[in-house]
Amino acid sequence: MDDLNAEFGLTGDMAYRMGNTLDADEDMLMHRIAGMLDRPGYITETTEKAPLDDQVQWHLYTVEHAMAQYGQERGNQLTATPESTLKFDAGTIYIDDYWQTYGVDNSYSNPVVVAPSITHIGADPAHARLKNVGSNSFEARVEEWAYLNDRHYDEYAGYLMFEAGTHTTDDGKRIEVGSRNVNHNWNTATFDAYATKPVVLATPQTRVGEDPVVARIQNVTRSSFEYRVQEEDANNDWHYEELMGWVVLPQGPGVLGGRNYEAGYTATDERWRHIDFERSYDNPSFLANTTSYNGWNSVTVRYKNLTSTGVDVFVEEEQSEDPETGHIHEDIAYVVIEG
């Protein structure tokens, strides 16, 4: 059966069996195709000896007829569910304190990039800053807070890039991607309600104001969240409008373009907290940010010890106004996706 499949392009995982009678040693050649357990079989016969190629073609015709009865055709018709055609890019970039351009595989007309967290190689408080988000690239760097010297060790940052709009994952989950201008005042984003509170990741897409800023999110519900930019504590917290980009997706595991991912929540303060992933990931990229505003101090999420099965995270407060870095627990949304 395997040889016939290879020769004539038939599907190879049908629940049919072929009788091994293609030898033409008898005047009558009988070939039986047994159907599925609850389906009738088919019998075909030739009344005289014929060349083997003719016999094969006749029996293939019968196999094809049986397949057609149950919705199959000649060719590779019985395949796995096709991967989603959703266009996106995901990965990990290596960034330093100079602007660098990072190209992506796809091209977008209204792109949104989120890269809300960086590793903890350098101890000074810092975060990723983006600008010039374009159709097939974006610029990024490590940005320290204004009270520091803005020189920093190289860090890693996971990122996601989508077209703005509503998308569906391979396994049927809805993703909302959007962007809007916002300054230091709270604004609200709304979307169709999810079954439970979704995961929200956000990152400023521009550098209109030179002062360092991060995205702050609060009051995440099934159908909305509030967001703004936040400068360091020592500043008056006034800031120019920046374009804020966000990605919203339901909690739990899923599949994006054939790549496993999961989205979830944890909570921690200035102490490291370990997250165990629900499954193992090859070459994972990790993204996280706070989604609460329990403490007013400027904070971001840093991570370390990223493995295939888990990661450590903590809430990092900056020290522009005072030296202490203790912080109340904040909700942390995260996404891990296979490389």
C-alpha positions in Angstrom: 0.0 0.0 0.0 2.9 2.4 0.8 4.4 1.8 -2.6 1.1 2.5 -4.3 0.6 5.6 -2.3 4.1 6.8 -3.3 3.6 5.9 -7.0 0.1 7.3 -7.5 -0.2 10.1 -4.8 -2.8 8.4 -2.7 -3.3 9.2 1.0 -1.5 6.8 3.3 -3.5 7.0 6.5 -6.9 5.8 5.4 -8.6 3.0 7.3 -8.7 0.8 4.2 -6.8 -2.5 3.7 -5.6 -3.8 0.3 -5.6 -7.5 -0.5 -2.2 -8.8 -1.7 -3.4 -10.5 -4.8 -1.6 -8.6 -7.6 0.2 -11.7 -9.0 -2.0 -12.7 -12.0 -1.4 -16.4 -11.4 -5.2 -17.1 -11.7 -7.7 -16.3 -14.5 -9.8 -14.4 -12.0 -8.1 -11.7 -9.9 -10.0 -10.7 -6.8 -9.1 -7.6 -4.9 -11.0 -6.7 -1.7 -10.9 -3.3 0.0 -12.2 -3.5 3.5 -13.9 -0.3 4.7 -14.1 1.1 8.2 -15.6 -1.2 10.8 -19.1 0.2 10.2 -18.8 0.5 6.4 -19.2 -2.2 3.7 -16.2 -3.5 1.8 -15.7 -3.4 -1.9 -14.9 -6.3 -4.3 -13.5 -5.9 -7.8 -12.4 -8.6 -10.1 -10.9 -9.1 -13.6 -12.0 -12.0 -15.8 -8.7 -12.7 -17.5 -5.0 -12.3 -16.9 -3.8 -8.8 -17.5 -0.4 -7.0 -17.3 0.5 -6.1 -13.8 0.4 -2.3 -14.6 -3.2 -2.7 -15.8 -4.1 -4.6 -12.7 -2.6 -1.9 -10.5 -4.5 0.8 -12.3 -7.8 -1.1 -12.0 -7.4 -1.6 -8.3 -6.3 2.0 -7.8 -9.5 3.0 -9.5 -11.4 0.9 -7.0 -9.5 2.3 -4.0 -10.1 5.8 -5.3 -13.8 5.0 -5.7 -14.0 3.8 -2.1 -12.2 6.9 -0.9 -14.6 9.1 -2.8 -17.5 7.4 -1.0 -16.2 8.6 2.3 -15.1 12.1 1.2 -11.5 11.4 0.2 -9.9 12.0 -3.2 -6.7 11.0 -4.9 -3.7 13.0 -3.6 -2.6 14.1 -0.2 -6.1 15.1 1.0 -6.0 13.8 4.6 -3.7 16.2 6.3 -3.4 17.8 9.7 -5.3 21.0 10.4 -3.4 23.8 8.6 -1.4 26.3 10.6 -2.9 29.7 11.1 -2.1 32.2 8.4 -1.7 34.9 11.1 1.3 37.1 10.3 3.5 37.8 13.3 7.1 37.9 14.4 8.5 36.8 17.8 12.0 36.4 19.2 14.7 37.7 21.5 16.9 40.7 20.7 20.3 41.5 22.2 20.3 45.2 23.0 22.8 47.7 24.5 22.6 51.4 25.3 22.9 52.5 21.6 20.1 52.4 19.2 20.1 49.4 16.8 17.8 48.4 14.0 16.2 44.9 14.2 14.7 43.4 11.0 11.8 41.0 11.0 10.7 38.3 8.5 7.2 39.8 7.7 6.0 43.2 6.4 3.3 45.2 8.1 1.2 48.2 7.2 0.2 49.1 10.8 2.8 47.3 13.0 2.8 47.0 16.8 5.8 45.8 18.8 5.8 44.9 22.5 9.1 44.3 24.3 8.3 45.2 27.9 11.0 43.4 29.9 14.7 42.8 29.8 17.1 40.5 31.5 19.1 41.4 34.7 22.7 41.4 33.5 23.3 44.9 34.5 22.2 45.9 38.0 21.2 49.5 37.3 17.4 49.9 36.8 16.6 49.9 33.1 14.1 48.9 30.4 13.8 48.5 26.7 12.9 51.6 24.6 11.6 51.5 21.1 11.3 53.9 18.2 10.9 53.9 14.4 8.6 50.9 14.4 8.3 50.3 10.6 6.9 47.8 8.1 9.7 45.3 8.6 12.0 46.6 11.3 12.2 48.6 14.5 14.8 50.3 16.6 15.5 49.4 20.2 18.0 50.1 23.0 18.5 49.7 26.8 17.3 52.9 28.5 18.4 53.7 32.0 16.5 56.2 34.1 17.5 59.8 33.8 19.3 60.0 37.2 21.8 57.4 35.9 24.6 57.7 33.4 22.7 55.8 30.6 25.5 53.4 30.1 24.5 49.8 30.6 25.5 46.2 30.0 24.0 44.4 27.1 20.7 42.8 27.9 18.2 40.4 26.2 14.5 41.3 25.5 11.8 39.1 24.1 9.5 40.8 21.6 6.2 40.2 19.7 5.2 42.0 16.5 1.8 42.0 15.0 -0.4 43.9 12.6 -2.9 46.1 14.6 -6.3 44.5 14.6 -8.0 41.3 15.7 -6.3 37.9 15.0 -7.0 34.2 15.6 -4.3 31.7 16.8 -3.9 28.3 15.3 -6.1 26.8 18.0 -8.9 29.4 17.7 -8.0 31.9 20.4 -8.6 35.6 19.8 -5.7 38.2 20.0 -6.4 41.9 20.1 -3.6 44.2 19.0 -3.8 48.0 19.1 -2.0 51.3 19.6 -3.0 54.8 20.6 -1.3 58.1 21.7 -1.2 58.6 25.4 0.7 60.8 27.9 1.0 60.7 31.7 -2.8 60.7 32.1 -4.7 57.4 32.3 -6.5 56.3 29.1 -8.8 53.3 28.5 -8.6 50.6 25.8 -11.7 48.5 25.1 -12.3 45.3 23.2 -14.9 42.5 23.0 -15.1 40.6 26.3 -13.0 37.5 26.9 -14.2 34.6 29.0 -11.8 35.6 31.8 -9.3 38.4 32.4 -6.9 38.4 29.5 -3.1 39.0 29.5 -2.1 42.5 28.5 1.4 43.5 27.3 2.3 47.1 26.3 5.3 49.1 25.2 5.7 52.7 24.0 6.4 52.7 20.2 8.0 56.2 20.0 10.5 58.5 21.6 8.8 61.9 21.3 9.9 62.9 24.8 13.6 62.4 25.6 12.9 61.5 29.3 12.8 57.8 30.0 9.4 56.3 30.3 7.7 52.9 30.8 4.2 51.7 30.2 1.9 51.4 33.2 -1.3 49.3 33.1 -4.1 49.0 35.7 -7.7 47.8 36.1 -7.5 45.0 33.6 -11.0 43.5 33.1 -12.5 41.0 30.6 -13.1 43.8 28.1 -10.8 46.8 28.9 -7.7 48.1 30.6 -6.2 51.5 31.5 -2.7 52.6 30.4 -0.3 55.5 30.4 3.4 56.3 30.3 5.4 56.9 33.5 8.6 58.9 34.1 10.9 58.4 37.0 9.8 59.4 40.5 12.0 62.5 40.8 10.3 64.1 37.7 7.0 65.9 37.8 5.5 62.9 35.8 4.5 65.2 32.9 5.3 63.7 29.5 4.7 64.3 25.8 2.2 62.0 24.1 3.8 58.7 23.0 2.3 56.0 20.8 1.5 53.1 23.1 1.2 49.6 21.5 -0.4 46.6 23.2 -1.2 42.9 22.7 -4.1 41.3 24.5 -4.6 37.5 24.5 -6.4 35.0 26.7 -4.7 33.2 29.6 -3.4 29.7 29.0 -1.5 27.7 26.4 -1.9 28.0 22.7 -0.3 27.7 19.3 0.9 30.6 17.1 2.1 29.8 13.6 3.0 26.3 14.7 4.9 27.6 17.8 3.7 26.7 21.3 3.1 29.6 23.7 1.4 30.3 27.0 0.1 33.5 28.6 -0.4 33.9 32.3 -0.2 35.9 35.5 1.9 35.9 38.6 2.5 38.5 41.4 5.6 39.6 43.2 7.4 42.6 44.7 11.1 43.5 44.8 12.0 39.9 45.5 12.7 37.3 42.8 9.8 34.9 42.1 10.0 31.8 40.0 7.4 31.0 37.3 7.0 27.3 36.2 5.7 27.1 32.7 2.9 24.7 31.9 5.0 22.9 29.3 8.5 22.8 28.0 9.7 25.3 25.3 12.6 25.1 22.9 14.6 28.3 22.7 11.9 30.3 24.5 11.4 34.1 24.3 9.9 35.7 27.4 7.9 39.0 27.9 6.4 40.4 31.0 5.1 43.7 32.5 3.1 44.8 35.5 -0.7 45.1 35.1 -1.5 46.8 38.4 -0.8 50.1 40.0 -0.7 49.1 43.7 2.5 51.2 44.2 2.9 54.6 42.7 6.7 54.4 42.3 8.1 53.9 38.7 8.8 50.2 38.1 9.4 47.7 35.4 9.8 43.9 35.3 13.3 42.2 35.0 13.9 38.5 34.5 16.7 36.0 34.7 17.4 32.2 34.5 15.1 31.7 31.6 15.0 28.0 30.7 12.7 25.7 28.7 10.5 25.2 31.8 10.6 28.4 33.8 12.0 31.8 34.6 12.6 34.2 37.6 11.0 37.7 37.7 10.9 40.7 40.0 9.5 44.2 40.2 12.4 46.7 39.8 11.9 50.1 41.4 14.2 53.0 40.3 16.0 55.2 42.9 15.7 58.8 41.5 13.9 60.1 44.6 15.1 57.8 47.4 17.5 54.9 47.8 15.0 52.3 48.9 13.6 49.8 46.3 11.0 48.0 48.4 7.7 47.7 46.5 4.2 46.4 47.2 3.1 43.3 45.2 2.1 44.0 41.6 0.3 41.7 39.1 2.6 40.6 36.4 1.3 39.4 33.0 3.7 37.3 30.9 4.0 35.4 27.7 6.5 32.7 26.8 6.7 31.5 23.2 8.8 28.8 21.5 11.7 30.0 19.3 
